[in-house]
């Protein structure tokens, strides 16, 4: 019986895309008036899920996001 399927965990194992994701988060935040650099997103919010990350960024900037905006982000 030969190999039928092989799975790779690329994200964070073979390829580390966290910094690129942080830059994208920074750009998305800017569209909603949340000005934060990709570096700051990377240093402070790596490891959080997307919704939690956006909520925490808004809180750190003393801003409020509507739930519909969070789901759009």
C-alpha positions in Angstrom: 0.0 0.0 0.0 1.6 3.3 -1.1 1.2 6.8 0.3 -2.2 8.1 -0.4 -2.1 11.5 1.2 0.5 13.8 2.7 -0.4 16.9 4.7 1.9 19.7 5.5 1.5 22.4 8.1 2.9 25.3 6.1 1.7 28.2 8.4 4.4 28.8 10.9 6.2 25.5 10.3 7.5 25.5 6.7 6.7 29.1 5.9 6.4 31.9 8.5 3.8 34.3 7.2 3.0 36.1 10.4 4.9 39.3 9.4 3.1 39.4 6.0 -0.2 38.9 7.8 0.6 41.7 10.3 1.2 44.1 7.3 -2.2 43.1 5.9 -3.9 43.7 9.3 -2.3 47.1 9.4 -3.7 48.0 6.0 -7.1 46.7 6.9 -7.1 48.6 10.2 -6.3 51.9 8.3 -9.5 51.5 6.3 -11.4 51.7 9.6 -9.4 54.6 11.0 -7.2 52.4 13.2 -3.7 53.6 12.5 -1.1 51.0 13.6 2.1 49.8 11.9 2.7 46.3 10.7 5.6 46.1 13.1 3.5 47.0 16.0 0.8 44.4 15.0 3.5 41.8 14.7 5.1 42.6 18.0 2.0 43.0 20.1 -0.7 40.8 18.5 0.9 37.8 16.8 -0.8 34.6 17.9 -4.3 36.1 18.3 -7.1 35.1 16.1 -8.3 37.7 13.6 -11.4 38.9 15.4 -9.6 39.1 18.8 -6.7 40.9 17.1 -8.9 43.6 15.6 -10.8 44.1 18.9 -7.5 44.4 20.9 -6.1 46.9 18.4 -9.2 49.0 18.6 -9.1 49.0 22.4 -5.5 49.9 22.5 -6.3 53.0 20.3 -9.3 53.9 22.5 -11.7 53.2 19.5 -14.8 51.2 19.3 -15.6 48.9 16.4 -19.1 47.8 15.5 -19.5 44.0 15.4 -20.4 44.1 11.7 -17.1 45.9 11.0 -15.1 43.3 12.9 -16.7 40.6 10.8 -16.0 42.6 7.6 -12.4 42.9 8.5 
